[in-house]
């Protein structure tokens, strides 16, 4: 049975970005739960969720937050599960503040961090982590990579035809 992925966002305003992760997880048939928790406004709830995540059947936690972006670190501090941070572009600094806050974790509390607003990549990374012990997910990932390569080859062939026509 495939483990679940928790998708936690600091604010419901993050959902337009985060839904890309949910859609990608669903495309891989990976069960997920989505919650709003704040590292600053509901720190106890975030810590409690993270402490119990493994026992609740989760294999990976994705945390999306903007501005100070402490959510991924708070969750990572309370679990041994891998945590993937999505820095959200939500402030005057175009997400750079969230990126730095998410990626600059102290020793012993790692957070894998994708690019600003990189929800789809967060989901793919979560699937890759789960695929280490799930051959069917590994096969789906390989199919995705093959499809991407085929798409690039088709675009190259079309480009060659356009260049010939010049």
ZAMAR-108639 format. One record per residue (C-alpha): residue in three letters; x, y, z. Coordinates in nm, 3 decimals. Layout:
N
+------+---------+---------+---------+
: type :    east :   north :      up :
+------+---------+---------+---------+
:  ala :       X :       Y :       Z :
...
+------+---------+---------+---------+
//
This chain:
166
+------+---------+---------+---------+
: type :    east :   north :      up :
+------+---------+---------+---------+
:  unk :   0.000 :   0.000 :   0.000 :
:  unk :   0.133 :   0.340 :  -0.099 :
:  unk :   0.202 :   0.574 :   0.187 :
:  unk :   0.020 :   0.908 :   0.194 :
:  unk :   0.171 :   1.248 :   0.136 :
:  unk :   0.074 :   1.536 :   0.362 :
:  unk :   0.048 :   1.871 :   0.187 :
:  unk :   0.052 :   2.147 :   0.447 :
:  unk :   0.024 :   2.515 :   0.364 :
:  unk :   0.068 :   2.810 :   0.591 :
:  unk :  -0.235 :   2.991 :   0.454 :
:  unk :  -0.529 :   2.907 :   0.231 :
:  unk :  -0.403 :   3.183 :   0.001 :
:  unk :  -0.120 :   2.941 :  -0.091 :
:  unk :  -0.364 :   2.694 :  -0.246 :
:  unk :  -0.350 :   2.828 :  -0.604 :
:  unk :   0.017 :   2.721 :  -0.605 :
:  unk :  -0.020 :   2.413 :  -0.385 :
:  unk :  -0.296 :   2.262 :  -0.599 :
:  unk :  -0.027 :   2.182 :  -0.857 :
:  unk :   0.124 :   1.938 :  -0.607 :
:  unk :  -0.213 :   1.782 :  -0.530 :
:  unk :  -0.289 :   1.738 :  -0.900 :
:  unk :   0.050 :   1.578 :  -0.965 :
:  unk :   0.015 :   1.342 :  -0.667 :
:  unk :  -0.328 :   1.238 :  -0.791 :
:  unk :  -0.185 :   1.177 :  -1.139 :
:  unk :   0.046 :   0.921 :  -0.976 :
:  unk :  -0.242 :   0.777 :  -0.768 :
:  unk :  -0.065 :   0.879 :  -0.448 :
:  unk :  -0.310 :   0.948 :  -0.165 :
:  unk :  -0.269 :   1.284 :  -0.002 :
:  unk :  -0.424 :   1.503 :   0.262 :
:  unk :  -0.419 :   1.881 :   0.245 :
:  unk :  -0.425 :   2.102 :   0.556 :
:  unk :  -0.372 :   2.463 :   0.656 :
:  unk :  -0.140 :   2.504 :   0.955 :
:  unk :   0.077 :   2.793 :   1.054 :
:  unk :   0.422 :   2.777 :   1.206 :
:  unk :   0.342 :   3.102 :   1.385 :
:  unk :  -0.032 :   3.103 :   1.450 :
:  unk :  -0.087 :   2.730 :   1.518 :
:  unk :   0.258 :   2.597 :   1.612 :
:  unk :   0.120 :   2.332 :   1.848 :
:  unk :  -0.110 :   2.190 :   1.581 :
:  unk :   0.174 :   2.182 :   1.327 :
:  unk :   0.407 :   2.009 :   1.573 :
:  unk :   0.141 :   1.757 :   1.676 :
:  unk :   0.056 :   1.673 :   1.317 :
:  unk :   0.420 :   1.621 :   1.231 :
:  unk :   0.490 :   1.408 :   1.540 :
:  unk :   0.208 :   1.171 :   1.444 :
:  unk :   0.244 :   1.175 :   1.065 :
:  unk :   0.440 :   0.849 :   1.030 :
:  unk :   0.198 :   0.663 :   1.257 :
:  unk :  -0.091 :   0.800 :   1.049 :
:  unk :   0.049 :   0.641 :   0.731 :
:  unk :   0.232 :   0.935 :   0.578 :
:  unk :   0.564 :   0.881 :   0.403 :
:  unk :   0.649 :   1.239 :   0.306 :
:  unk :   0.538 :   1.586 :   0.413 :
:  unk :   0.523 :   1.878 :   0.169 :
:  unk :   0.513 :   2.221 :   0.335 :
:  unk :   0.431 :   2.539 :   0.145 :
:  unk :   0.479 :   2.882 :   0.296 :
:  unk :   0.565 :   3.235 :   0.197 :
:  unk :   0.740 :   3.527 :   0.364 :
:  unk :   0.917 :   3.401 :   0.680 :
:  unk :   0.841 :   3.044 :   0.564 :
:  unk :   0.915 :   2.861 :   0.888 :
:  unk :   0.652 :   2.591 :   0.834 :
:  unk :   0.874 :   2.329 :   0.670 :
:  unk :   1.135 :   2.367 :   0.943 :
:  unk :   0.881 :   2.339 :   1.222 :
:  unk :   0.739 :   2.023 :   1.066 :
:  unk :   1.086 :   1.877 :   1.002 :
:  unk :   1.186 :   1.942 :   1.363 :
:  unk :   0.912 :   1.709 :   1.487 :
:  unk :   0.943 :   1.411 :   1.251 :
:  unk :   1.190 :   1.173 :   1.093 :
:  unk :   0.990 :   1.175 :   0.769 :
:  unk :   1.135 :   1.365 :   0.475 :
:  unk :   0.997 :   1.717 :   0.444 :
:  unk :   0.989 :   1.905 :   0.114 :
:  unk :   0.950 :   2.281 :   0.127 :
:  unk :   0.776 :   2.490 :  -0.137 :
:  unk :   0.871 :   2.855 :  -0.100 :
:  unk :   0.570 :   3.064 :  -0.203 :
:  unk :   0.604 :   3.395 :  -0.387 :
:  unk :   0.388 :   3.607 :  -0.160 :
:  unk :   0.573 :   3.921 :  -0.062 :
:  unk :   0.758 :   4.223 :  -0.187 :
:  unk :   1.072 :   4.009 :  -0.218 :
:  unk :   0.915 :   3.785 :  -0.489 :
:  unk :   0.957 :   3.470 :  -0.280 :
:  unk :   1.331 :   3.505 :  -0.222 :
:  unk :   1.264 :   3.550 :   0.150 :
:  unk :   1.064 :   3.226 :   0.157 :
:  unk :   1.328 :   3.043 :  -0.047 :
:  unk :   1.609 :   3.143 :   0.189 :
:  unk :   1.403 :   3.067 :   0.499 :
:  unk :   1.315 :   2.723 :   0.365 :
:  unk :   1.653 :   2.616 :   0.235 :
:  unk :   1.874 :   2.752 :   0.516 :
:  unk :   1.800 :   2.492 :   0.783 :
:  unk :   2.031 :   2.412 :   1.075 :
:  unk :   2.230 :   2.087 :   1.083 :
:  unk :   2.014 :   1.789 :   1.171 :
:  unk :   1.687 :   1.940 :   1.044 :
:  unk :   1.706 :   1.909 :   0.665 :
:  unk :   1.430 :   2.029 :   0.437 :
:  unk :   1.446 :   1.938 :   0.070 :
:  unk :   1.353 :   2.259 :  -0.108 :
:  unk :   1.216 :   2.308 :  -0.458 :
:  unk :   1.209 :   2.633 :  -0.650 :
:  unk :   0.977 :   2.922 :  -0.572 :
:  unk :   0.618 :   2.810 :  -0.643 :
:  unk :   0.757 :   2.468 :  -0.747 :
:  unk :   0.458 :   2.261 :  -0.634 :
:  unk :   0.468 :   2.009 :  -0.919 :
:  unk :   0.835 :   1.936 :  -0.855 :
:  unk :   0.764 :   1.894 :  -0.484 :
:  unk :   0.506 :   1.630 :  -0.569 :
:  unk :   0.740 :   1.453 :  -0.810 :
:  unk :   1.016 :   1.452 :  -0.548 :
:  unk :   0.772 :   1.307 :  -0.294 :
:  unk :   0.677 :   1.035 :  -0.543 :
:  unk :   1.045 :   0.961 :  -0.604 :
:  unk :   1.097 :   0.919 :  -0.230 :
:  unk :   0.799 :   0.684 :  -0.203 :
:  unk :   0.914 :   0.496 :  -0.513 :
:  unk :   1.222 :   0.376 :  -0.325 :
:  unk :   0.995 :   0.112 :  -0.171 :
:  unk :   0.715 :   0.101 :  -0.431 :
:  unk :   0.798 :  -0.052 :  -0.768 :
:  unk :   0.471 :   0.058 :  -0.929 :
:  unk :   0.548 :   0.422 :  -0.849 :
:  unk :   0.900 :   0.379 :  -0.987 :
:  unk :   0.748 :   0.246 :  -1.311 :
:  unk :   0.510 :   0.544 :  -1.332 :
:  unk :   0.802 :   0.782 :  -1.283 :
:  unk :   0.996 :   0.609 :  -1.560 :
:  unk :   0.694 :   0.637 :  -1.789 :
:  unk :   0.674 :   1.010 :  -1.711 :
:  unk :   1.041 :   1.057 :  -1.798 :
:  unk :   0.998 :   0.861 :  -2.120 :
:  unk :   0.696 :   1.074 :  -2.216 :
:  unk :   0.896 :   1.392 :  -2.149 :
:  unk :   1.185 :   1.269 :  -2.364 :
:  unk :   0.945 :   1.174 :  -2.644 :
:  unk :   0.792 :   1.520 :  -2.627 :
:  unk :   1.132 :   1.687 :  -2.662 :
:  unk :   1.223 :   1.461 :  -2.956 :
:  unk :   0.897 :   1.558 :  -3.132 :
:  unk :   0.968 :   1.926 :  -3.075 :
:  unk :   1.320 :   1.883 :  -3.212 :
:  unk :   1.189 :   1.706 :  -3.523 :
:  unk :   0.938 :   1.988 :  -3.578 :
:  unk :   1.217 :   2.245 :  -3.534 :
:  unk :   1.429 :   2.068 :  -3.793 :
:  unk :   1.141 :   2.088 :  -4.041 :
:  unk :   1.091 :   2.459 :  -3.966 :
:  unk :   1.463 :   2.529 :  -4.019 :
:  unk :   1.463 :   2.339 :  -4.351 :
:  unk :   1.172 :   2.549 :  -4.468 :
:  unk :   1.364 :   2.876 :  -4.419 :
+------+---------+---------+---------+
//
